[in-house]
Amino acid sequence: MMEKLIAMYEKGGITADHLVAECLRLIDPQCPELVLGALPPEVLERMLKYVNDFRPRRMRSNYGIQPAADQIEAAKHWIEAKVAS
C-alpha cells in the first residue's frame, strides 16, 4: 500500500497533502516507522505541519476519514525524534 501511494505522489497523481492524510490513517501508533520511514523528507515536513495544526473533532481535509488522535501523536513524536532534530 505504501509503495503504491508513494508512486502516485511521485508521478503527480496525488498531492503531498493527500499522501499525508492517507499515511496518517495507516499508522500503527505502536510502530509508526512502518509508514513514516518510507516517506520522502518533504512529505514528512508537510506531515509535521499537519499534526501540529491538528485539532480533534475538527475536519482538516476532505480525503476521507480523519486519523485518530493516537495516530497523530505517534506521527508527531516520531517525526520530531527522527527528522526534525
Helices and strands as residue ranges (DSSP letters): H 2-10, H 16-26, H 33-36, H 41-53, H 69-82
